[in-house]
Amino acid sequence: MIRIRFHGRGGQGIKTAAQVLGSALFGEGFEVQDAPRYGAERRGAPIFAYVRAARGAIHERGVITRPDLVVVADETLVPMPAAAVLQGVSPGTLLLIHAAAGPEEWAKRLGSPCPILVLPAGAPGEHELAGMRCAGAAARLTGLVGRASLEAAVRAETARYGAAAVARSLDQALESYDAFSASAGVLAGAARSVPGPPPQWIALPAEPPALSAPHIHGAATSELANTGTWRTLRPVIDPEHCNRCSWICATLCPDSAIRVDEDRTPHIDLDHCKGCLVCVAVCPPHAIRAVAEAEAAA
């Protein structure tokens, strides 16, 4: 399995970069995971995305803590502890930084034993699609993605932005893909990082249901928990307007808190009715109304 983590800032296309790489690997016949992770959705905030690829089923889940390749689209994130760019980096991890300084300079700054490659960044103010450039370079480094698969993935993932955006994305992704031809395939083959522990599966067999809905008064349920205290509004049935079509309100009550007599007269169990007011919304003759708890208590 190959594990790749992208780091960047909101607006740099990091989420899209992971999608492009994941789609390209999928197009080459791999099982793939790709997912973003970010906090506040605002431009400039640190985010990361990750990609896993394998020939067989992928049983790992969650954030990649032992990456084979770390791709950094914004060099200002490297010294930020909150960005966690170097989390889990080992001597076998390849670090690719989109930056102006060369790999020797970065080796001095980081003092890290892992190999470092640099994707040269353009001059300040130059219009670059950092995410696309990083996706193209990462695809080349895997040695598993052909140029045609990368192009197809870029087109598929950026089509919604229009023809001009697709053309720009293709130019920059393919340019960085070609630029790393000498390093093609450094991640191919077995995973470079130390494999994690195997997943610990917990079997939860399904039990045949006795009823089609939760039954408050059934055995081993929460009958003693007075969930009726959660309400701010309670449903009240007007018996004069009730049509006794109780199969509607009783069936749609999510907690089965409506009991029905033999003559189909509904009664609301106020000890367990949580006040969702679904019954008020679905009652055909509008015989159920919502009453504030303070008013009902008075």
ABEGO torsion letter per residue (X at the ends): XBBBBBBBBBGAGAAAAAAAAAAAAAAAGBBBBBBBBBBBBBBGBBBBBBBBBBABBBABBEBBABBABBBBABAAAAABAAAGAABGBBAABBBBBBBABBAAAAAAAAGBABBBBBBBBBBBGBBBBAAAAAAAAAAAAAGABBAAAAAAAAAAAAAAAEAAAAAAAAAAAAAAAAAAAAABGAABEBBABBBBBBBBBBBBBBBBBABABBBAABBGBAAABBAAAABABBBBBBAAABAGBAAAAAAABAAGABBBBAAGBBBBBAAABAGAGAAAAABAAGABBBBBAAAAAX
